[in-house]
Amino acid sequence: MTDAYSIHFRPDLGILVVRCQQPGGSPQLREVCLHSLETARRHHAARWLLDVRRHDPLCPHQTSWLTDTLYPLAARWLHPEPLALAVLSLPPARADPAAVPAPEPAWLRVFAEEGPACHWLRHRPATQATHPEADSFSNTSALSFSTLISP
């Protein structure tokens, strides 16, 4: 693991908090994400606060890996809890408009401040009868971590 990120579960809020601690990007992004998923799975935490305000924008390859591999895997592993991601990012005036996905899926929101992000996460439904995102994802749960970490 790297000192560039901190990962901890907040039992008082029921939220997994992942923070980029240092400016710049991280070549260990996949390792950090998968460690976050392991921590979330251990605590049954489907609500994540991702603080990437100090992180450089993701390249298309990283974004694709997150969208196509990590998020579907998280939705499957944390099922039946619906995955909810609140991403703390640069304020909209400073953010690169190309880096912000539009429209956002129902399970993801981008925030500039932590208070509203935590409020949104805490007021998400605790469970759902079905989890459309999990059902629509390809079967990534059988992949090994070594496969997931490799570029």
N, C-alpha and C positions, 0 to 999 in steps of 0.2 A: 504494500500500500504506500501511498505517497503523502507527504506533508502538505501538498498543494490543495488537498481537499479534507474536509471533516465530514464524517457520517455518523449520525446518532439518532436514536429514537426518542421522541418526547412522549412518554406515557401519559402525561397530564393533558396533552392535546391529541394523542393518537396519531401523530404525524412523524414521518421519517424526514429528517432535515439533512440535506446534502449541500455543503457550501464549498465554493471555490475560494480558497484562502489567499491565493497569490495571483497577481495580475498575469495575464497571458493565457496561453493554452496549455494543454497537457497531453503528452504523447500516450499517457496511460488512461485515456478516457474510457476505453472499454473495460479495463480492469476496475476502475472506480465505479462505473455503472453496474457491473456485475456484483461487486462487493455491496453496493447499495441494495441491489435486488436480494442478495443473500440475507442482509440485515432486515430488510422489509419482510421477507418470508419468515424469518425467525420470530418476528414480532407481530405477524399478521397485519402489517401496515400497508394499506393500499392507498393511503393519502401521503403524497410526497411534496415537500417544499424544496425546490431546486434553486439555489442562489448562485446564479452564474453572472452576476454583475461585474465580476473581475475577470471573467473568462473571455478570451477572444471569440469572435463569431465562429461557428462551426463550419467546416468545409462541407461541400455537398456529399462527400463519401461518409463523413461522420453522421450527418443528418439522416442519410439513407439508412445507415446501420441502426440508428436509434429508432427510426420509424418502422423499418421492416423487420428488425430482429428484437431489440430490447423491449420496446413497448408491448408488442404482442406476447413475448415471453412473460413479462411482468403481469399482464392481464390474465394469462393462463395460470400462472403459479399462485396468484393472489385471489383467484376466483373462489368463492362467489362474491367477494368484496369487489366493487367496481373501482378500477384504477382511476385516481384523480391526481393530476400533476399541476401544481401552482409553480410557475417559473418566475423567479425574480430576475428581471433583466434591466438593461439600461432604460432610462425614461424614454418615452416615445420620441421626444424631440431630438435625442442623441442617437437613437437606435438606427441601424441600417434597415430601411423599409423592406429590402429584399430578404432579410434574415427572419422576419416575423411572418409565420404562416398565416394565411387568411383564406377562408375562415378557419377558426380554431375548432378542433373537435370538442364535443361536449365535455370530455374528460380532461381537457387541458386549457389553462388560462395563463396569460402572461401579465405580470404585475410589475409596477415600479417600486411598490412599498410592501413591506412584510405584513403589516397589520391587515390590510384588505385581503392579502393572499391567504393568511391563516384563517380569517373569517370565512372566506369562500370554501376552503378545505373542510373546516369544522361543520359547515352547514350543508355539506353534500349528504345524500342519503347513505346510511350505514351499509345497507345491502340492497340488492335488487333481485327480483325473481330470475331475470336473465341478464346476461352481460353481453350486449351486441358486439362490442369490440373483441371480446374473447372468442366468441363464436365465429367471427368473420376472419380472424387471423389464421394464417397457415400454421401447421403443427410444428412449432419451433421448440416445444418442451422437451423433445428427445435429443436436442443438440447438446453436446458437451461444452463445458466452459472453455476448454482449450480451442474448440472450433469457434466459439463466439469471440474469443479474445484475438484470434489471428486476424490480420487485416485481409 
